[in-house]
Amino acid sequence: MNTTTSSPFPKVVIIGAGFGGLKAAKSLAGKPVQVTLIDRNNYHLFQPLLYQVATSLVSTDAIAYPVRRILRGKPNLDFLLATVRSVDLAARTVHTFTGDVPYDALLLAVGGETNFFGLDSVAEHGFGLKTLDDANAIRNHLLKQFEQAITEPDPSIRQALLSFVIAGGGPTGVECAGAISELIRMSLLKDYPSIHQDEIKVILMEAADHLMGQMPANLGQFTVEKLTEKHVDIHLKAIVSRYDGFTVELKDGRRIPACTLIWAAGVRASHLLDSLHLEQDKMGRVKVTPNLNVADHPEVFLIGDAAALNDADGHPLPMVAPVAMQQADVAVRNILHQFAGQPLESFTYHDPGIMATIGRSQAVAVIGGRTFQGFIAWVLWLVVHIAQLIGFRNRLVVLTDWAWTYLFSEGSNRLIGPE
């Protein structure tokens, strides 16, 4: 079954409705092409706030927005809800479980997934944080730990239930650790008065000898100080080797009893790319030309977490949303140039900076070469993230949830729901 709409224009297929894929689709609106955007979910997910869903700060629907609503009123844009089985590069066809979709140009914006670095036990018993299902599962699990702890007579089991380990000292791990600590201290200790602060452990582990390695050392040290104030135990040079759901084992032989391990230690490109049999880097990203296409298949473009490309200094580009969005602009222009028989552009990344919250009123940021920390960085973080959310309702809901939490120190969603 062919799922594309009949059109006299060239067919562009985009796989992935994340930051890059969605921006590419919107940029092609009104152009002389027929676009099919494919995703296995019917919504665009604002991944930077997933940890806030996981820690009851915002509701699930506040960070997701229906793709069809975004594409509404754009006649040359179609959306297909489907899971991609494979891509036949020779036949220029995308095979989905819904049907086959031919293309004249293909844009792979498939994003990334949690990289467990071959630690099967961690993948089986730990939690990733890349999808709404992941976030909801973590929220339910955190709340269930407290429900079980209040009826657990064995002190050692109770200690494991109330120990929360986060692996990875980058922005995701730092934000998650700070948010879990604040959820516990500001809300859960009030809900469970039989549990005391000294029974609870929030542990952040980092394999390197410092946190926030992408930032200047002073911001990493500031992060350590603020997390420590929030009762987060920080373990540096701590490499997880195994996890069975009850004990975190480290490479140096240490064993930490904990019924919770959240893995924020790595990301790799989607496994869909492995089936293309194209040259990949160690993170699973397909190596592309400076024009963002594949040398042997110039009609195939890749952006974001799917594309392996170095910056001007020869370093691999980071797997972050700004890269995907900037590459989407260049990829769209090159697709149109290609159809018109015009020369293609090379991609140059302009780094807008990096930021992370440490918790209530505290954040760190590097913007335009300048560093910020504390309350000012937190305000900047709030403004940037609200501006990037799609939809007035989502912005209003998130703002309301944040204001409620800030004023009353209460998370907005502490319901144990279906997983």
Stockholm file with secondary structure:
# STOCKHOLM 1.0

chainA/1-419         MNTTTSSPFPKVVIIGAGFGGLKAAKSLAGKPVQVTLIDRNNYHLFQPLLYQVATSLVSTDAIAYPVRRILRGKPNLDFLLATVRSVDLAARTVHTFTGDVPYDALLLAVGGETNFFGLDSVAEHGFGLKTLDDANAIRNHLLKQFEQAITEPDPSIRQALLSFVIAGGGPTGVECAGAISELIRMSLLKDYPSIHQDEIKVILMEAADHLMGQMPANLGQFTVEKLTEKHVDIHLKAIVSRYDGFTVELKDGRRIPACTLIWAAGVRASHLLDSLHLEQDKMGRVKVTPNLNVADHPEVFLIGDAAALNDADGHPLPMVAPVAMQQADVAVRNILHQFAGQPLESFTYHDPGIMATIGRSQAVAVIGGRTFQGFIAWVLWLVVHIAQLIGFRNRLVVLTDWAWTYLFSEGSNRLIGPE
#=GR chainA/1-419 SS CBCSCCCSSCEEEEECCSHHHHHHHHHTTTSSSEEEEEESSSEEECGGGHHHHHTTSSCGGGSEEEHHHHHTTCTTEEEEECCEEEEETTTTEEEESSCEEECSEEEECCCEEECCTTCHHHHHHSBCCSSHHHHHHHHHHHHHHHHHHTTCCCHHHHHHHTEEEEECCSHHHHHHHHHHHHHIIIIIHHHCTTSCGGGCEEEEEESSSSSCTTSCHHHHHHHHHHHHHTTEEEEESCCEEEECSSEEEETTSCEEECSEEEECSCEEECGGGGGGCCCBCTTSCEECCTTSEETTEEEEEECGGGEECBCTTSCBCCSSHHHHHHHHHHHHHHHHHHHHTCCCCCCCCCCCCEEEEEETTEEEEEETTEEEEEHHHHHHHHHHHHHHSSSHHHHHHHHHHHHHHHHHCCCSCCCCCCC
#=GC SS_cons         CBCSCCCSSCEEEEECCSHHHHHHHHHTTTSSSEEEEEESSSEEECGGGHHHHHTTSSCGGGSEEEHHHHHTTCTTEEEEECCEEEEETTTTEEEESSCEEECSEEEECCCEEECCTTCHHHHHHSBCCSSHHHHHHHHHHHHHHHHHHTTCCCHHHHHHHTEEEEECCSHHHHHHHHHHHHHIIIIIHHHCTTSCGGGCEEEEEESSSSSCTTSCHHHHHHHHHHHHHTTEEEEESCCEEEECSSEEEETTSCEEECSEEEECSCEEECGGGGGGCCCBCTTSCEECCTTSEETTEEEEEECGGGEECBCTTSCBCCSSHHHHHHHHHHHHHHHHHHHHTCCCCCCCCCCCCEEEEEETTEEEEEETTEEEEEHHHHHHHHHHHHHHSSSHHHHHHHHHHHHHHHHHCCCSCCCCCCC
//
